[in-house]
Amino acid sequence: MCPVPLERALQGRRQGIAETLPRKAAKAEKPTRRGAAFVMLREGDSALALRKRPPKGLLGGMAEVPGTVWSTDFAEEMALSSAPSRPSGTSIWALPPTPSPTSIWR
């Protein structure tokens, strides 16, 4: 069965837009979430501190550096109380459905 109803296809042909049908609806803009990641290296052997993500959800059960919750109202000042040291940069994490700028603390 044709995904475009015949009447609509004929109208599209008459209007010269048949090749562009069917059209996808525009996706809603998703909010940008921000967070902080704490990179901690042990003196001597430079071992990296990691924690295990919750078993379910995006990247469930994988290792990650400790960090804050990602939110739309994140401010670096919020991370200061649990930060191991000082900010050392920013990274854009592109895997989640929305780009998520992350402050990196070392």
SVG drawing of the C-alpha trace seen along z (x, -y; Angstrom):
<svg xmlns="http://www.w3.org/2000/svg" viewBox="-8 -30 62 33">
<polyline fill="none" stroke="black" stroke-width="0.4" points="0.0,0.0 1.3,-3.5 2.2,-5.6 0.7,-8.7 -3.0,-8.7 -3.7,-8.9 -5.6,-12.2 -2.7,-13.9 -0.2,-12.4 -2.1,-13.8 -2.3,-17.2 1.4,-17.1 2.1,-16.2 0.0,-19.1 1.8,-21.4 5.3,-20.0 6.1,-18.8 5.3,-15.1 8.9,-14.0 9.0,-15.8 5.9,-13.9 5.3,-12.6 6.9,-15.3 8.1,-14.8 6.8,-17.2 9.4,-19.4 10.8,-18.1 10.3,-20.2 13.4,-21.9 14.9,-20.1 16.3,-22.0 20.1,-22.0 21.0,-20.3 24.3,-21.1 26.3,-19.4 29.8,-18.9 32.2,-15.9 34.8,-15.4 38.1,-14.0 40.2,-12.6 43.6,-11.1 45.5,-9.3 49.0,-10.6 51.8,-8.2 50.1,-6.0 47.4,-8.5 44.6,-5.9 41.2,-7.5 38.3,-7.4 35.2,-5.9 31.8,-4.9 29.2,-2.6 26.1,-4.0 22.6,-2.7 21.8,0.6 18.9,-0.8 18.6,-3.8 21.0,-5.4 24.4,-3.7 23.2,-1.6 25.8,0.3 28.8,-1.5 31.6,-3.3 31.7,-7.1 33.6,-9.8 31.7,-11.1 29.6,-14.2 26.5,-16.2 23.0,-15.7 22.5,-17.3 19.8,-19.9 18.5,-23.0 19.2,-25.2 22.7,-24.0 25.2,-26.6 28.9,-25.9 28.5,-27.4 26.2,-24.4 29.1,-22.0 31.6,-23.8 30.3,-22.1 31.1,-18.6 33.9,-19.5 37.3,-17.8 39.3,-20.7 39.0,-23.4 37.3,-23.6 39.6,-22.6 37.4,-22.9 34.1,-22.1 33.1,-19.2 30.0,-18.8 28.5,-15.3 26.6,-14.5 25.3,-11.0 22.1,-11.8 19.1,-13.0 20.2,-16.6 23.7,-18.1 24.8,-18.5 27.7,-20.9 29.6,-19.5 32.0,-21.4 35.1,-19.3 36.7,-19.5 40.1,-18.1"/>
</svg>
